[in-house]
């Protein structure tokens, strides 16, 4: 799980480290590593704000295209800016933070119910 710059690490954890899942909130620079997208084989939940001044809508669309057909969600939250999920951020948006956390934790809870063989 990563916020801002850490969001890129959540993505790279999926592609390079074999993470069981990835969660990103307003993740920056993911689009720079999309050549690694074919290595994503585990679930993910990536959340972006439509008003983010650090992650463009074009970057989000590139991420969405690169991960099409994979198991995961890429959500663009209307009206949210950068830092929407961080309480210490000027861009914090409680409603969007709660909604994005619910989506991400639902995905993580579903993983817990899968039997490990």
Number of C-alpha atoms within 10 A of each C-alpha: 18 18 21 21 15 19 23 24 23 25 30 21 17 22 21 12 11 13 16 13 21 26 30 26 29 29 27 24 18 23 21 12 13 19 10 16 20 11 14 23 17 16 18 25 25 26 28 29 27 19 18 21 10 16 21 15 16 10 16 24 14 16 19 19 12 17 21 13 8 15 13 21 18 18 17 19 18 12 12 21 22 25 23 29 27 17 12 9 11 11 17 17 18 13 12 20 19 13 13 24 17 12 17 22 13 12 19 18 11 9 15 9 8 8 6 6 3
